[in-house]
Amino acid sequence: MKLHSLIKFSLVLCFVGITASQGMAFTNIGDNWRSNYPDACQELQDATTNAQNCILCHTSGFGFNPYGDDLKEANNDFALIESMDSDGDGRTNGEEINEDCTLPGDPISPVEFDSWGSIKVLFR
Ligand SMILES: [Ca+2]
């Protein structure tokens, strides 16, 4: 009986440890992204946080949008995918991040933004 409880306790600890480490990795990618793009607009900076569901790379939960898929395939090397157009909207990821203030993994962004980026996209 004690061995059974010990095994259960160990499994719970493993689950908590794995979940915590995934959360930390998730956060570190967002931190790394913000460090790599300190001049990106505030909407994109916010899109890398849990408060905005990390919509820069994710669709929902741990699902990835096209930019997140490309970033994952590039082993989280942001520069490697800057010249790509992950969402197929005609603008490279680098242009969307550094110039447009639009989500590089969402071809219809910045519909959800109420900012200069949403005005700029009308004149492309
Ligand atoms: Ca694009």
Boltz pocket constraint, residues with backbone or C-beta under 6 A from the ligand:
constraints:
  - pocket:
      binder: B
      contacts: [[A, 84], [A, 85], [A, 86], [A, 87], [A, 88], [A, 89], [A, 90], [A, 91], [A, 92], [A, 93], [A, 96], [A, 103], [A, 104]]
      max_distance: 6.0
